[in-house]
């Protein structure tokens, strides 16, 4: 009756995993994607390019080695966009090959073009040359992603006034840059360009950045970014951005004027629901182009699912992958456990930040008592070896049953290390395990034992005082 059992709109993290999961369950599957966007925004303009750019910056600037070899140490003096792009292009190419191979291996049909609903079970796939093909499916998964939100008042030219997608198209490393928005993407790019020697000014209308993170960790990050000559303008809004022959002029509501070579807007993401012809399927997107779903990722039309950035928070590649897998299992009537509530957050700034669980502020607001266990990288042999004297790992522990309530890490390898804490928390473990466990030496993972002992000693002291 239908061309496919399952049709997936988009080949980003959520779409890939949905398609592969359904194929593994024996269903006939197809993926609709634009010719030059295999892997979606994640592979082509978002997660992978930005994280690869970060590694290139760290390597070419020698930033991580300066603790050992002096502040003037650099691997390359005149770093160009070509230097940065070479590594990025290589990684993107390899990742696209991997995705193509996975889809092909699982006999998933690739339909090239953009998809738009004709009716609840049928889509019209349009190719750039004008060719159009109708395809039908019993179940449909929308994984169409998002694009950077562009305020209508700003005259983007993709050279001097850009959004986060435009970073990889810069002609040269700017000497100065204004970053509008201190969210995850804005701060990640601000730290990368500051490491390259760009004079960066961050403008944020809120009074602090990354409000969902641990305050102590963010204060540490802010200190290090200021050390890289980043200027912060909190509580400020942009009134206008003017383009001039010699660069740009950013005018703030307070009257301040900031001259810079480049302005990068990081004003959140905009869903693409409005481009999918949702009304023909009996669906509607919200004002930011997002689609509402239930706990099984079903939309208001039961046979149509939506996953990834297009459904909103948390809009991470990691969570999108799991949403795609779970949506496919539900669509195929295959039992699956719900997504775990413990989801790690990784912020790839320089230095990086990662956490899982609750913050001190959240626990305090909820009146949940906790003790803090702290380990500093400078106290670890591995920290000295790699030249990281600023990193830290913080454990938030329940004094009642010694369960881990939160793990917050700042410094080298934070996004890798966090999974140890995530696993202990996911198994309802206590810090007794971390105290008793033997960790490889010298490693940064040893910080868990140091922090657990710190928390245990504090709680033991309080117990003594209580008699």
KAKACOR-V623247 format. One record per residue. N is the residue number from 1. RES is the residue in one letter. PSI is psi in radians with two decimals (none if undefined). D_FIRST is the distance of its C-alpha to the first C-alpha in Angstrom with 2 decimals. Layout:
# KAKACOR-V623247
n=N res=RES psi=PSI d_first=D_FIRST
n=N res=RES psi=PSI d_first=D_FIRST
This chain:
# KAKACOR-V623247
n=1 res=X psi=-0.65 d_first=0.00
n=2 res=X psi=2.75 d_first=3.83
n=3 res=X psi=-0.65 d_first=6.98
n=4 res=X psi=2.69 d_first=8.82
n=5 res=X psi=-0.70 d_first=9.57
n=6 res=X psi=2.29 d_first=12.60
n=7 res=X psi=2.27 d_first=14.00
n=8 res=X psi=2.22 d_first=17.78
n=9 res=X psi=1.78 d_first=19.95
n=10 res=X psi=2.42 d_first=23.29
n=11 res=X psi=0.40 d_first=24.82
n=12 res=X psi=-2.97 d_first=27.88
n=13 res=X psi=-0.79 d_first=28.92
n=14 res=X psi=-0.77 d_first=26.39
n=15 res=X psi=-0.77 d_first=23.41
n=16 res=X psi=-0.94 d_first=24.57
n=17 res=X psi=-0.60 d_first=25.01
n=18 res=X psi=-0.80 d_first=21.71
n=19 res=X psi=-0.81 d_first=19.85
n=20 res=X psi=-0.71 d_first=22.15
n=21 res=X psi=-0.77 d_first=22.07
n=22 res=X psi=-0.68 d_first=18.29
n=23 res=X psi=-0.70 d_first=18.54
n=24 res=X psi=-0.45 d_first=21.46
n=25 res=X psi=0.17 d_first=19.43
n=26 res=X psi=0.23 d_first=17.13
n=27 res=X psi=2.71 d_first=14.12
n=28 res=X psi=2.06 d_first=12.58
n=29 res=X psi=2.56 d_first=14.39
n=30 res=X psi=2.65 d_first=15.51
n=31 res=X psi=2.31 d_first=18.61
n=32 res=X psi=2.20 d_first=19.64
n=33 res=X psi=2.59 d_first=23.43
n=34 res=X psi=2.66 d_first=26.24
n=35 res=X psi=-0.76 d_first=27.95
n=36 res=X psi=0.39 d_first=31.19
n=37 res=X psi=0.51 d_first=30.00
n=38 res=X psi=2.24 d_first=28.49
n=39 res=X psi=-0.10 d_first=29.46
n=40 res=X psi=-2.92 d_first=29.63
n=41 res=X psi=-0.66 d_first=32.87
n=42 res=X psi=-0.82 d_first=33.96
n=43 res=X psi=-0.65 d_first=34.46
n=44 res=X psi=-0.66 d_first=35.43
n=45 res=X psi=-0.17 d_first=37.63
n=46 res=X psi=-1.86 d_first=37.93
n=47 res=X psi=-0.99 d_first=38.50
n=48 res=X psi=-0.84 d_first=38.99
n=49 res=X psi=-0.72 d_first=41.16
n=50 res=X psi=-0.68 d_first=43.31
n=51 res=X psi=-0.57 d_first=43.91
n=52 res=X psi=-0.70 d_first=44.65
n=53 res=X psi=-0.72 d_first=46.99
n=54 res=X psi=-0.79 d_first=48.74
n=55 res=X psi=-0.69 d_first=49.40
n=56 res=X psi=-0.72 d_first=50.70
n=57 res=X psi=-0.85 d_first=53.00
n=58 res=X psi=-0.71 d_first=54.37
n=59 res=X psi=-0.87 d_first=55.01
n=60 res=X psi=-0.57 d_first=56.57
n=61 res=X psi=-0.32 d_first=58.72
n=62 res=X psi=0.40 d_first=59.89
n=63 res=X psi=-0.73 d_first=59.72
n=64 res=X psi=-0.27 d_first=59.26
n=65 res=X psi=-0.08 d_first=62.30
n=66 res=X psi=-0.44 d_first=64.80
n=67 res=X psi=-0.55 d_first=65.95
n=68 res=X psi=-0.66 d_first=67.24
n=69 res=X psi=0.11 d_first=68.27
n=70 res=X psi=2.69 d_first=69.36
n=71 res=X psi=-0.31 d_first=67.91
n=72 res=X psi=-0.04 d_first=68.35
n=73 res=X psi=2.26 d_first=66.13
n=74 res=X psi=2.47 d_first=63.29
n=75 res=X psi=-0.60 d_first=61.44
n=76 res=X psi=2.25 d_first=61.16
n=77 res=X psi=-0.88 d_first=63.28
n=78 res=X psi=1.54 d_first=61.37
n=79 res=X psi=2.21 d_first=57.69
n=80 res=X psi=2.92 d_first=55.46
n=81 res=X psi=-0.59 d_first=51.87
n=82 res=X psi=-0.68 d_first=51.34
n=83 res=X psi=-0.76 d_first=52.55
n=84 res=X psi=-0.66 d_first=50.05
n=85 res=X psi=-0.50 d_first=47.15
n=86 res=X psi=-0.85 d_first=47.64
n=87 res=X psi=-0.70 d_first=46.66
n=88 res=X psi=-0.83 d_first=43.82
n=89 res=X psi=-0.69 d_first=42.26
n=90 res=X psi=-0.83 d_first=42.59
n=91 res=X psi=-0.76 d_first=40.83
n=92 res=X psi=-0.80 d_first=37.98
n=93 res=X psi=-0.79 d_first=37.46
n=94 res=X psi=-0.72 d_first=37.47
n=95 res=X psi=-0.69 d_first=35.05
n=96 res=X psi=-0.73 d_first=32.52
n=97 res=X psi=-0.74 d_first=32.86
n=98 res=X psi=-0.78 d_first=32.28
n=99 res=X psi=-0.80 d_first=29.07
n=100 res=X psi=-0.76 d_first=27.72
n=101 res=X psi=-0.76 d_first=28.72
n=102 res=X psi=-0.77 d_first=27.07
n=103 res=X psi=-0.73 d_first=23.67
n=104 res=X psi=-0.76 d_first=24.01
n=105 res=X psi=-0.57 d_first=25.25
n=106 res=X psi=0.21 d_first=22.24
n=107 res=X psi=0.74 d_first=19.88
n=108 res=X psi=2.19 d_first=18.64
n=109 res=X psi=2.38 d_first=17.64
n=110 res=X psi=2.06 d_first=20.09
n=111 res=X psi=1.98 d_first=19.11
n=112 res=X psi=2.23 d_first=22.50
n=113 res=X psi=-2.93 d_first=23.26
n=114 res=X psi=2.42 d_first=23.09
n=115 res=X psi=2.50 d_first=20.01
n=116 res=X psi=2.35 d_first=19.98
n=117 res=X psi=2.36 d_first=17.65
n=118 res=X psi=-0.73 d_first=16.50
n=119 res=X psi=3.12 d_first=14.84
n=120 res=X psi=-0.36 d_first=14.13
n=121 res=X psi=0.01 d_first=10.75
n=122 res=X psi=2.41 d_first=11.73
n=123 res=X psi=2.59 d_first=14.81
n=124 res=X psi=2.06 d_first=17.10
n=125 res=X psi=2.04 d_first=18.83
n=126 res=X psi=2.21 d_first=22.32
n=127 res=X psi=2.77 d_first=24.64
n=128 res=X psi=-0.59 d_first=28.45
n=129 res=X psi=-0.08 d_first=28.94
n=130 res=X psi=-0.17 d_first=26.92
n=131 res=X psi=2.41 d_first=23.73
n=132 res=X psi=2.43 d_first=20.56
n=133 res=X psi=2.36 d_first=16.93
n=134 res=X psi=2.33 d_first=13.87
n=135 res=X psi=2.57 d_first=11.39
n=136 res=X psi=2.71 d_first=8.70
n=137 res=X psi=2.61 d_first=8.62
n=138 res=X psi=-0.76 d_first=8.42
n=139 res=X psi=2.57 d_first=12.20
n=140 res=X psi=2.38 d_first=14.70
n=141 res=X psi=2.12 d_first=18.33
n=142 res=X psi=2.03 d_first=20.91
n=143 res=X psi=0.87 d_first=23.81
n=144 res=X psi=-0.15 d_first=25.28
n=145 res=X psi=-2.77 d_first=28.89
n=146 res=X psi=3.04 d_first=31.97
n=147 res=X psi=2.82 d_first=34.75
n=148 res=X psi=2.39 d_first=38.50
n=149 res=X psi=2.31 d_first=39.60
n=150 res=X psi=1.92 d_first=41.98
n=151 res=X psi=2.35 d_first=44.52
n=152 res=X psi=-0.36 d_first=44.77
n=153 res=X psi=-0.12 d_first=48.56
n=154 res=X psi=2.30 d_first=48.60
n=155 res=X psi=1.47 d_first=48.72
n=156 res=X psi=2.35 d_first=46.78
n=157 res=X psi=0.03 d_first=47.61
n=158 res=X psi=0.28 d_first=46.02
n=159 res=X psi=-0.90 d_first=49.44
n=160 res=X psi=-0.54 d_first=51.96
n=161 res=X psi=1.91 d_first=49.88
n=162 res=X psi=2.93 d_first=46.69
n=163 res=X psi=-3.05 d_first=44.05
n=164 res=X psi=-0.49 d_first=43.11
n=165 res=X psi=-0.43 d_first=40.63
n=166 res=X psi=-0.15 d_first=43.59
n=167 res=X psi=-0.77 d_first=45.76
n=168 res=X psi=-0.08 d_first=44.56
n=169 res=X psi=0.12 d_first=45.42
n=170 res=X psi=2.48 d_first=49.06
n=171 res=X psi=-0.46 d_first=51.55
n=172 res=X psi=2.86 d_first=54.19
n=173 res=X psi=2.03 d_first=55.02
n=174 res=X psi=2.60 d_first=56.48
n=175 res=X psi=-0.49 d_first=59.97
n=176 res=X psi=2.62 d_first=59.05
n=177 res=X psi=2.44 d_first=55.88
n=178 res=X psi=2.21 d_first=55.05
n=179 res=X psi=2.06 d_first=52.02
n=180 res=X psi=1.92 d_first=50.89
n=181 res=X psi=2.09 d_first=49.28
n=182 res=X psi=0.70 d_first=50.24
n=183 res=X psi=-2.95 d_first=46.83
n=184 res=X psi=-0.89 d_first=45.47
n=185 res=X psi=-0.77 d_first=44.52
n=186 res=X psi=-0.79 d_first=47.75
n=187 res=X psi=-0.63 d_first=50.01
n=188 res=X psi=-0.87 d_first=48.35
n=189 res=X psi=-0.62 d_first=48.97
n=190 res=X psi=-0.76 d_first=52.38
n=191 res=X psi=-0.65 d_first=53.50
n=192 res=X psi=-0.83 d_first=52.28
n=193 res=X psi=-0.56 d_first=54.09
n=194 res=X psi=-0.69 d_first=57.15
n=195 res=X psi=-0.51 d_first=57.29
n=196 res=X psi=-0.16 d_first=57.31
n=197 res=X psi=0.03 d_first=60.34
n=198 res=X psi=2.40 d_first=58.73
n=199 res=X psi=1.89 d_first=60.52
n=200 res=X psi=2.35 d_first=57.75
n=201 res=X psi=2.18 d_first=57.99
n=202 res=X psi=2.20 d_first=55.33
n=203 res=X psi=2.17 d_first=55.08
n=204 res=X psi=2.25 d_first=53.48
n=205 res=X psi=-0.40 d_first=53.79
n=206 res=X psi=2.94 d_first=53.72
n=207 res=X psi=-0.23 d_first=56.81
n=208 res=X psi=2.86 d_first=55.32
n=209 res=X psi=2.73 d_first=52.48
n=210 res=X psi=1.02 d_first=49.69
n=211 res=X psi=-0.36 d_first=50.59
n=212 res=X psi=-0.09 d_first=48.12
n=213 res=X psi=2.90 d_first=50.12
n=214 res=X psi=2.28 d_first=53.36
n=215 res=X psi=-0.73 d_first=56.27
n=216 res=X psi=-0.71 d_first=58.57
n=217 res=X psi=-0.76 d_first=56.00
n=218 res=X psi=-0.62 d_first=55.34
n=219 res=X psi=-0.68 d_first=59.10
n=220 res=X psi=-0.75 d_first=59.44
n=221 res=X psi=-0.75 d_first=56.72
n=222 res=X psi=-0.71 d_first=58.41
n=223 res=X psi=-0.78 d_first=61.76
n=224 res=X psi=-0.61 d_first=60.40
n=225 res=X psi=-0.67 d_first=58.70
n=226 res=X psi=-0.59 d_first=61.99
n=227 res=X psi=-0.44 d_first=63.68
n=228 res=X psi=0.26 d_first=61.44
n=229 res=X psi=0.47 d_first=62.82
n=230 res=X psi=2.34 d_first=59.84
n=231 res=X psi=2.34 d_first=61.01
n=232 res=X psi=2.37 d_first=59.23
n=233 res=X psi=1.49 d_first=59.33
n=234 res=X psi=2.70 d_first=57.96
n=235 res=X psi=0.42 d_first=57.92
n=236 res=X psi=2.51 d_first=57.62
n=237 res=X psi=2.64 d_first=55.13
n=238 res=X psi=2.19 d_first=54.72
n=239 res=X psi=-0.68 d_first=56.00
n=240 res=X psi=2.69 d_first=55.40
n=241 res=X psi=2.10 d_first=54.85
n=242 res=X psi=2.39 d_first=56.91
n=243 res=X psi=2.20 d_first=56.44
n=244 res=X psi=3.00 d_first=59.72
n=245 res=X psi=-0.70 d_first=60.87
n=246 res=X psi=0.09 d_first=61.90
n=247 res=X psi=-2.51 d_first=58.94
n=248 res=X psi=2.76 d_first=57.74
n=249 res=X psi=2.04 d_first=59.46
n=250 res=X psi=2.12 d_first=57.73
n=251 res=X psi=2.18 d_first=59.40
n=252 res=X psi=2.78 d_first=59.07
n=253 res=X psi=-0.51 d_first=59.55
n=254 res=X psi=-0.12 d_first=62.79
n=255 res=X psi=-0.21 d_first=64.17
n=256 res=X psi=2.56 d_first=63.91
n=257 res=X psi=2.23 d_first=63.01
n=258 res=X psi=2.07 d_first=61.50
n=259 res=X psi=2.42 d_first=61.65
n=260 res=X psi=2.74 d_first=59.17
n=261 res=X psi=-0.69 d_first=57.66
n=262 res=X psi=2.53 d_first=54.10
n=263 res=X psi=2.20 d_first=52.35
n=264 res=X psi=2.12 d_first=49.14
n=265 res=X psi=2.25 d_first=47.17
n=266 res=X psi=1.31 d_first=45.31
n=267 res=X psi=0.61 d_first=44.22
n=268 res=X psi=-3.03 d_first=41.12
n=269 res=X psi=2.64 d_first=37.49
n=270 res=X psi=2.18 d_first=35.24
n=271 res=X psi=2.82 d_first=31.51
n=272 res=X psi=0.36 d_first=29.17
n=273 res=X psi=-0.57 d_first=26.96
n=274 res=X psi=-0.26 d_first=28.35
n=275 res=X psi=0.02 d_first=26.81
n=276 res=X psi=0.00 d_first=23.15
n=277 res=X psi=0.69 d_first=22.60
n=278 res=X psi=-0.55 d_first=22.19
n=279 res=X psi=-0.50 d_first=23.09
n=280 res=X psi=-0.28 d_first=19.81
n=281 res=X psi=0.03 d_first=18.08
n=282 res=X psi=0.40 d_first=20.78
n=283 res=X psi=2.90 d_first=22.87
n=284 res=X psi=2.48 d_first=26.39
n=285 res=X psi=2.83 d_first=28.56
n=286 res=X psi=-3.01 d_first=32.24
n=287 res=X psi=-0.34 d_first=35.25
n=288 res=X psi=0.35 d_first=34.95
n=289 res=X psi=0.48 d_first=31.29
n=290 res=X psi=2.75 d_first=30.22
n=291 res=X psi=2.35 d_first=27.39
n=292 res=X psi=2.46 d_first=28.20
n=293 res=X psi=2.89 d_first=26.49
n=294 res=X psi=-2.95 d_first=27.28
n=295 res=X psi=-0.26 d_first=28.58
n=296 res=X psi=0.11 d_first=25.13
n=297 res=X psi=0.41 d_first=24.52
n=298 res=X psi=2.48 d_first=22.04
n=299 res=X psi=-2.98 d_first=22.50
n=300 res=X psi=-0.35 d_first=22.90
n=301 res=X psi=1.92 d_first=19.10
n=302 res=X psi=-0.52 d_first=18.27
n=303 res=X psi=0.00 d_first=15.07
n=304 res=X psi=2.20 d_first=17.03
n=305 res=X psi=2.82 d_first=19.90
n=306 res=X psi=2.41 d_first=22.92
n=307 res=X psi=2.86 d_first=25.52
n=308 res=X psi=-2.73 d_first=28.67
n=309 res=X psi=-0.50 d_first=31.09
n=310 res=X psi=-0.23 d_first=28.79
n=311 res=X psi=0.00 d_first=29.32
n=312 res=X psi=-2.71 d_first=33.08
n=313 res=X psi=2.46 d_first=35.72
n=314 res=X psi=-0.13 d_first=36.42
n=315 res=X psi=0.87 d_first=34.50
n=316 res=X psi=2.60 d_first=35.55
n=317 res=X psi=-0.71 d_first=33.81
n=318 res=X psi=-0.81 d_first=34.62
n=319 res=X psi=-0.59 d_first=33.11
n=320 res=X psi=-0.70 d_first=30.04
n=321 res=X psi=-0.81 d_first=29.28
n=322 res=X psi=-0.65 d_first=29.48
n=323 res=X psi=-0.75 d_first=27.45
n=324 res=X psi=-0.80 d_first=24.59
n=325 res=X psi=-0.81 d_first=24.82
n=326 res=X psi=-0.67 d_first=25.02
n=327 res=X psi=-0.74 d_first=22.13
n=328 res=X psi=-0.73 d_first=19.84
n=329 res=X psi=-0.74 d_first=21.27
n=330 res=X psi=-0.70 d_first=20.70
n=331 res=X psi=-0.50 d_first=17.07
n=332 res=X psi=0.20 d_first=16.63
n=333 res=X psi=0.62 d_first=18.80
n=334 res=X psi=2.20 d_first=21.56
n=335 res=X psi=2.49 d_first=25.09
n=336 res=X psi=2.57 d_first=27.25
n=337 res=X psi=2.60 d_first=30.62
n=338 res=X psi=2.76 d_first=31.04
n=339 res=X psi=2.36 d_first=32.53
n=340 res=X psi=2.44 d_first=36.28
n=341 res=X psi=-0.39 d_first=38.46
n=342 res=X psi=1.82 d_first=40.85
n=343 res=X psi=2.15 d_first=39.68
n=344 res=X psi=2.59 d_first=42.18
n=345 res=X psi=2.26 d_first=42.96
n=346 res=X psi=2.25 d_first=44.19
n=347 res=X psi=2.01 d_first=46.06
n=348 res=X psi=0.98 d_first=46.93
n=349 res=X psi=3.14 d_first=50.16
n=350 res=X psi=1.85 d_first=53.33
n=351 res=X psi=2.87 d_first=54.24
n=352 res=X psi=2.80 d_first=50.91
n=353 res=X psi=2.45 d_first=50.19
n=354 res=X psi=2.59 d_first=47.91
n=355 res=X psi=2.82 d_first=47.75
n=356 res=X psi=2.51 d_first=45.92
n=357 res=X psi=-2.75 d_first=46.72
n=358 res=X psi=2.75 d_first=49.07
n=359 res=X psi=2.95 d_first=51.80
n=360 res=X psi=-0.76 d_first=55.43
n=361 res=X psi=-0.76 d_first=54.95
n=362 res=X psi=-0.75 d_first=52.00
n=363 res=X psi=-0.69 d_first=53.94
n=364 res=X psi=-0.78 d_first=57.07
n=365 res=X psi=-0.67 d_first=55.31
n=366 res=X psi=0.03 d_first=53.78
n=367 res=X psi=0.71 d_first=57.27
n=368 res=X psi=2.04 d_first=56.12
n=369 res=X psi=2.56 d_first=59.08
n=370 res=X psi=2.75 d_first=58.61
n=371 res=X psi=2.65 d_first=60.72
n=372 res=X psi=2.27 d_first=60.28
n=373 res=X psi=2.26 d_first=60.57
n=374 res=X psi=2.41 d_first=61.06
n=375 res=X psi=2.31 d_first=61.22
n=376 res=X psi=2.39 d_first=62.26
n=377 res=X psi=-0.55 d_first=61.38
n=378 res=X psi=-0.29 d_first=65.01
n=379 res=X psi=-0.11 d_first=66.04
n=380 res=X psi=2.47 d_first=63.75
n=381 res=X psi=-0.69 d_first=64.84
n=382 res=X psi=-0.63 d_first=61.42
n=383 res=X psi=-0.72 d_first=61.77
n=384 res=X psi=-0.68 d_first=65.08
n=385 res=X psi=-0.75 d_first=63.74
n=386 res=X psi=-0.08 d_first=60.92
n=387 res=X psi=0.48 d_first=63.09
n=388 res=X psi=1.76 d_first=61.18
n=389 res=X psi=-0.04 d_first=63.87
n=390 res=X psi=-0.30 d_first=61.91
n=391 res=X psi=2.72 d_first=58.82
n=392 res=X psi=2.65 d_first=58.53
n=393 res=X psi=2.27 d_first=56.42
n=394 res=X psi=2.24 d_first=56.65
n=395 res=X psi=2.33 d_first=55.65
n=396 res=X psi=2.12 d_first=55.52
n=397 res=X psi=2.43 d_first=56.44
n=398 res=X psi=2.13 d_first=56.75
n=399 res=X psi=-0.24 d_first=60.43
n=400 res=X psi=-0.80 d_first=59.56
n=401 res=X psi=0.13 d_first=57.37
n=402 res=X psi=0.36 d_first=57.34
n=403 res=X psi=2.64 d_first=53.56
n=404 res=X psi=2.24 d_first=52.27
n=405 res=X psi=-0.42 d_first=51.21
n=406 res=X psi=2.63 d_first=50.63
n=407 res=X psi=2.21 d_first=51.11
n=408 res=X psi=2.18 d_first=52.09
n=409 res=X psi=2.43 d_first=52.86
n=410 res=X psi=2.15 d_first=54.39
n=411 res=X psi=-3.01 d_first=55.16
n=412 res=X psi=2.32 d_first=54.17
n=413 res=X psi=0.25 d_first=51.08
n=414 res=X psi=-0.75 d_first=50.34
n=415 res=X psi=-0.32 d_first=46.54
n=416 res=X psi=-0.78 d_first=46.78
n=417 res=X psi=-0.54 d_first=49.45
n=418 res=X psi=-0.44 d_first=47.68
n=419 res=X psi=-0.36 d_first=45.27
n=420 res=X psi=-0.85 d_first=48.19
n=421 res=X psi=-0.67 d_first=48.87
n=422 res=X psi=-0.73 d_first=45.21
n=423 res=X psi=-0.77 d_first=45.01
n=424 res=X psi=-0.77 d_first=48.22
n=425 res=X psi=-0.71 d_first=47.03
n=426 res=X psi=-0.46 d_first=43.59
n=427 res=X psi=0.23 d_first=45.43
n=428 res=X psi=0.63 d_first=47.82
n=429 res=X psi=2.87 d_first=50.59
n=430 res=X psi=3.01 d_first=54.08
n=431 res=X psi=-0.14 d_first=56.41
n=432 res=X psi=-0.70 d_first=58.27
n=433 res=X psi=-0.78 d_first=55.70
n=434 res=X psi=-0.63 d_first=56.40
n=435 res=X psi=-0.72 d_first=60.15
n=436 res=X psi=-0.35 d_first=60.10
n=437 res=X psi=2.63 d_first=57.60
n=438 res=X psi=2.11 d_first=58.96
n=439 res=X psi=2.58 d_first=57.51
n=440 res=X psi=2.56 d_first=58.03
n=441 res=X psi=2.31 d_first=61.10
n=442 res=X psi=2.27 d_first=61.32
n=443 res=X psi=2.84 d_first=57.93
n=444 res=X psi=-0.44 d_first=56.73
n=445 res=X psi=-0.44 d_first=54.85
n=446 res=X psi=-0.36 d_first=58.33
n=447 res=X psi=-0.49 d_first=58.40
n=448 res=X psi=-0.75 d_first=56.44
n=449 res=X psi=-0.75 d_first=59.35
n=450 res=X psi=-0.81 d_first=61.92
n=451 res=X psi=-0.67 d_first=60.17
n=452 res=X psi=-0.72 d_first=59.64
n=453 res=X psi=-0.66 d_first=63.35
n=454 res=X psi=-0.83 d_first=64.28
n=455 res=X psi=-0.73 d_first=62.37
n=456 res=X psi=-0.73 d_first=63.73
n=457 res=X psi=-0.67 d_first=67.30
n=458 res=X psi=-0.76 d_first=67.01
n=459 res=X psi=-0.61 d_first=65.72
n=460 res=X psi=-0.69 d_first=68.45
n=461 res=X psi=-0.76 d_first=71.07
n=462 res=X psi=-0.71 d_first=69.88
n=463 res=X psi=-0.69 d_first=69.90
n=464 res=X psi=-0.75 d_first=73.51
n=465 res=X psi=-0.54 d_first=74.56
n=466 res=X psi=-0.09 d_first=73.00
n=467 res=X psi=none d_first=75.20
